[in-house]
Amino acid sequence: MPHLDENTFKVDWDIPAERAWDWFVATPGAILLVIVVGLAFRWFVCRSIDRLVARAGKGAVPGVIANSRAGEFLADLKPAVHQRRQQRAETMGSLLKSVATGMIMAVVTISALAKLGINIAPIIASAGIVGVALGFGAQNLVKDFLSGIFMILEDQYGVGDTVDLGEASGTVEAVGLRVTRLRDVNGTVWYVRNGEILRVGNQSQNWARTVLDVTVSYEADLDKVQQILQDVATSTYEEPQFHDVIIEAPEVWGVERFDKDGVVVRVVLKTAPAQQWLVARAMRRRIKAEFDRAGIRIPTTFPTVHMNGEEA
């Protein structure tokens, strides 16, 4: 029977001190340091974004004029404008925080895997391939998102604004990072991709202007015409129902041009946002009534009808 001593089944548990240090101290410590640095950098970035958001949320309403009805109107408008600016800044701050957090966490994860001895070259290569594929396959989507971000950041328009986007115009009902939804005067809902918007005409920011071009016959007394226009505009401006609608004293700019039908005289009124059409309709009705009383004719072009070779 063979002799078995106590050293036969002895297992060598001796591990080099250098390897043990790497496994239990150096590697975990390095990973922990990477995580701590990443969290600290994320805190710094988020804190900077918060300060930027707080700064962007403040500001004055452009065009405020002291001791005038326009100044009072814009001062009353300031809380709403400030709230809109604050909401826009918070939206952009949240988006920037999400992007920054994702990028920092991705770098931390890759660095931690590298500390564990995992080959990260295939991961980086795969990420590059995925990025290129997304860049080619979803370039329109990326363009829409980037355009939406800058539109919100620059406050080009917001919900409730009346805008002209070129192909579509109307009142904005929703603003997203990819698509803007607006409804036109006929009730049609338009969905416009942000990346396809080349220009924006906003008729609802701070104030608007009613521009009326009134045509009178060449025989009319232009001084009398301008006085009537000034009187009508001033009386409309002084009415209580238009106190918060017309925000500055109206002006008659005078003769604008000569048309084949008559002389065009221009009168302008500064109004609250999106109220220029209401003022224009009221002014047209009152001007027509005053011209009728004063005997001033608004020229009308009648079509020429030919009967049996003769004009009738």
HELIX and SHEET records of a PDB file:
HELIX    1   1 ALA A   17  TRP A   21  1                                   5    
HELIX    2   2 ASP A   22  ALA A   26  3                                   5    
HELIX    3   3 THR A   27  ALA A   56  1                                  30    
HELIX    4   4 ARG A   69  LYS A  115  1                                  47    
HELIX    5   5 ALA A  121  GLY A  137  1                                  17    
HELIX    6   6 GLN A  139  GLU A  154  1                                  16    
HELIX    7   7 ASN A  194  GLU A  196  5                                   3    
HELIX    8   8 LEU A  222  GLU A  238  1                                  17    
HELIX    9   9 PRO A  240  PHE A  242  5                                   3    
HELIX   10  10 GLN A  276  ALA A  294  1                                  19    
SHEET    1   A 5 VAL A 189  ARG A 193  0                                        
SHEET    2   A 5 VAL A 179  ARG A 183 -1                                        
SHEET    3   A 5 SER A 169  VAL A 175 -1                                        
SHEET    4   A 5 THR A 162  ASP A 164 -1                                        
SHEET    5   A 5 GLY A 201  ASN A 202 -1                                        
SHEET    1   B 3 ALA A 208  VAL A 216  0                                        
SHEET    2   B 3 VAL A 263  THR A 271 -1                                        
SHEET    3   B 3 GLU A 251  PHE A 258 -1                                        
SHEET    1   C 2 HIS A 306  MET A 307  0                                        
SHEET    2   C 2 GLU A 310  GLU A 311 -1                                        
END                                                                             
